[in-house]
């Protein structure tokens, strides 16, 4: 968090807690995934039985791609990247990986 900024959008600059020692280099393109939310499973349960294949109270939704980053400056343990595309706000805790 810099200057109380918690969200980043398209064309924002973000700091990453990975750097050259982790294999990042200038020009690296990374994908941002927004972690899936846990939701209530509304599968019907009648008399303790269900027609669903697996019934759980809560289900974790899968992660969804929410943007791309372009690394433009690296240090041993830190990098700066430009948000090239963002379909959702990028926030601390989002998953960042190679394309």
TORKOLGU-444036 format. One line per field, with one value per residue: residue in one letter; residue number from 1; x, y, z of N, C-alpha, C in turn. Coordinates in steps of 0.05 Angstrom, whole numbers, plus 5000, padded with zeros to 4 digits. Layout:
aa c(A ...)
i c(NUM ...)
nu c(X ...)
nv c(Y ...)
nw c(Z ...)
cau c(X ...)
cav c(Y ...)
caw c(Z ...)
cu c(X ...)
cv c(Y ...)
cw c(Z ...)
This chain:
aa c(X X X X X X X X X X X X X X X X X X X X X X X X X X X X X X X X X X X X X X X X X X X X X X X X X X X X X X X X X X X X X X X X X X X X X X X X X X X X X X X X X X X X X X X X X X X X X X X X X X X)
i c(1 2 3 4 5 6 7 8 9 10 11 12 13 14 15 16 17 18 19 20 21 22 23 24 25 26 27 28 29 30 31 32 33 34 35 36 37 38 39 40 41 42 43 44 45 46 47 48 49 50 51 52 53 54 55 56 57 58 59 60 61 62 63 64 65 66 67 68 69 70 71 72 73 74 75 76 77 78 79 80 81 82 83 84 85 86 87 88 89 90 91 92 93 94 95 96 97 98 99)
nu c(5017 5015 5014 4961 4935 4897 4877 4888 4886 4878 4936 4961 5017 5048 5077 5116 5128 5170 5230 5290 5321 5283 5273 5247 5248 5262 5211 5182 5119 5062 5006 4947 4907 4844 4827 4780 4716 4689 4627 4559 4534 4478 4452 4400 4376 4342 4309 4359 4385 4414 4411 4454 4522 4565 4558 4566 4572 4597 4629 4688 4697 4730 4792 4795 4818 4842 4873 4934 5004 5063 5129 5175 5218 5268 5293 5336 5298 5249 5201 5176 5116 5074 5005 4975 4926 4863 4808 4781 4788 4855 4884 4918 4940 4919 4931 4990 5022 5063 5044)
nv c(4977 5042 5109 5102 5075 5023 4995 4981 5002 5000 5022 5037 5038 4984 4953 4895 4838 4807 4795 4804 4762 4723 4709 4747 4795 4856 4873 4827 4794 4788 4753 4769 4741 4742 4720 4668 4674 4649 4616 4604 4539 4521 4473 4427 4396 4344 4311 4296 4277 4284 4302 4321 4313 4323 4349 4408 4457 4507 4532 4541 4587 4585 4618 4678 4707 4773 4813 4841 4850 4889 4883 4933 4951 4922 4896 4860 4836 4860 4888 4933 4944 4957 4964 4936 4918 4914 4882 4880 4915 4913 4884 4879 4815 4789 4738 4730 4710 4677 4682)
nw c(5000 4980 4996 5016 4975 4952 4909 4839 4772 4699 4667 4714 4759 4792 4850 4858 4899 4882 4845 4805 4825 4829 4777 4746 4694 4658 4614 4620 4616 4654 4683 4716 4765 4796 4858 4869 4900 4962 4963 4982 4978 4945 4937 4935 4992 5018 5069 5090 5046 4981 4911 4886 4862 4896 4958 4992 5044 5034 4975 4938 4889 4825 4807 4768 4708 4710 4689 4658 4666 4654 4665 4682 4711 4750 4812 4858 4895 4885 4840 4790 4755 4698 4693 4641 4622 4652 4676 4722 4785 4809 4865 4929 4943 4899 4850 4815 4757 4705 4635)
cau c(5000 5030 4996 4935 4923 4893 4868 4902 4871 4893 4958 4973 5042 5046 5102 5114 5148 5188 5249 5309 5329 5260 5270 5234 5266 5248 5197 5165 5090 5050 4977 4935 4882 4829 4819 4752 4703 4673 4598 4541 4524 4449 4443 4376 4380 4316 4311 4387 4396 4416 4415 4479 4544 4580 4544 4582 4559 4611 4644 4707 4697 4757 4804 4789 4838 4832 4890 4961 5024 5088 5150 5193 5242 5272 5315 5338 5274 5227 5198 5154 5102 5052 4981 4968 4898 4850 4779 4772 4810 4876 4888 4937 4930 4913 4951 5005 5039 5069 5021)
cav c(5000 5067 5132 5092 5064 4994 4984 4991 4998 5001 5042 5043 5024 4968 4941 4866 4829 4788 4810 4790 4736 4704 4704 4769 4814 4878 4863 4803 4799 4772 4751 4773 4727 4750 4696 4663 4678 4627 4621 4584 4518 4520 4447 4418 4374 4336 4289 4288 4266 4304 4291 4332 4294 4328 4371 4422 4482 4529 4523 4561 4591 4586 4644 4688 4726 4801 4833 4835 4869 4890 4891 4952 4956 4900 4896 4832 4825 4878 4897 4951 4936 4974 4948 4940 4912 4906 4880 4885 4927 4895 4890 4863 4787 4776 4719 4739 4689 4680 4676)
caw c(5000 4978 4998 5021 4951 4955 4883 4816 4747 4675 4665 4740 4765 4816 4860 4862 4918 4868 4829 4787 4838 4825 4749 4731 4680 4644 4591 4627 4616 4675 4684 4743 4770 4820 4873 4870 4926 4973 4961 4995 4960 4949 4928 4950 5011 5028 5088 5093 5021 4959 4884 4877 4864 4921 4971 5013 5052 5020 4952 4930 4860 4813 4801 4741 4698 4712 4677 4649 4675 4639 4683 4669 4727 4769 4831 4866 4908 4880 4812 4784 4731 4688 4688 4613 4618 4677 4674 4750 4800 4819 4893 4944 4947 4874 4842 4792 4746 4677 4618)
cu c(5018 5010 4967 4920 4921 4886 4884 4885 4890 4911 4968 4999 5039 5073 5097 5135 5165 5206 5267 5318 5307 5255 5256 5255 5249 5236 5180 5136 5078 5020 4968 4909 4870 4820 4789 4741 4690 4644 4583 4532 4494 4437 4420 4383 4353 4319 4340 4400 4396 4421 4441 4502 4561 4567 4562 4568 4571 4628 4663 4705 4725 4766 4797 4810 4826 4850 4918 4980 5049 5109 5169 5217 5244 5295 5317 5312 5249 5225 5175 5142 5080 5028 4972 4939 4886 4820 4765 4794 4830 4882 4909 4924 4921 4936 4964 5023 5045 5045 5018)
cv c(5025 5090 5123 5082 5034 4980 4996 4984 5000 5026 5051 5028 5010 4958 4912 4857 4806 4805 4793 4763 4715 4699 4726 4786 4835 4867 4838 4812 4779 4773 4755 4758 4737 4724 4693 4666 4653 4634 4598 4565 4515 4494 4438 4394 4367 4310 4278 4277 4287 4290 4302 4312 4298 4352 4382 4448 4506 4517 4547 4563 4593 4615 4652 4708 4755 4822 4823 4857 4867 4900 4910 4959 4933 4906 4867 4821 4842 4885 4917 4943 4955 4956 4955 4936 4904 4905 4883 4900 4906 4903 4872 4836 4774 4759 4728 4717 4694 4672 4647)
cw c(5000 4979 5001 4996 4953 4929 4861 4791 4723 4675 4693 4742 4792 4824 4865 4882 4907 4850 4812 4799 4835 4795 4733 4718 4666 4619 4596 4627 4636 4673 4712 4745 4796 4833 4873 4899 4936 4972 4975 4973 4965 4937 4946 4967 5024 5044 5090 5068 4999 4933 4872 4880 4889 4934 4993 5020 5037 4998 4945 4899 4850 4809 4773 4733 4699 4701 4669 4659 4657 4659 4669 4686 4748 4787 4841 4878 4904 4850 4811 4757 4724 4683 4659 4607 4645 4672 4701 4764 4811 4847 4906 4948 4921 4865 4815 4783 4717 4660 4610)
